[in-house]
């Protein structure tokens, strides 16, 4: 399991008992995660700004930035999967401020 807005990483053998592997992974924001080529991958994310970075790790403790600027647009809240010996990403959702008639802003 990877942290949403934090940089903590946890693992479990049974889904009941969890162990924190690190509380300070190197990536600044998590968008989506997948397993490919025997590595864990972190793709994109947002933390005040949107990212299109790519990170990987074989142990969950040491993370290597593969690129700080992938060919796809920076994004958050998207799907990622491994299929047919390739990594795939699709979609995205960005919070857009909307002003209501009461003048209170909300996000969509």
VENUR-V764604 format. One record per backbone hydrogen bond with DSSP energy under -0.5 kcal/mol. CO is the residue of the C=O (numbers start at 0). NH is the residue of the N-H. Records with the same first field share a line. If there is no record, write none. Layout:
# VENUR-V764604
CO: NH + NH
This chain:
# VENUR-V764604
0: 9
3: 29
6: 24
7: 2
8: 20 + 21
10: 18
15: 17
18: 10 + 20
21: 8
28: 30
31: 42
33: 40
35: 38
38: 35
39: 56
40: 33
41: 54
42: 31
43: 30
44: 50
48: 46
50: 44 + 74
51: 69
52: 43
53: 65 + 66
54: 41
55: 63
56: 39
60: 62
63: 55 + 65
66: 53
74: 44
75: 92
78: 89
80: 87
82: 85
85: 82
87: 80
89: 78
94: 96
95: 107
97: 99 + 105
99: 102
103: 99
105: 97
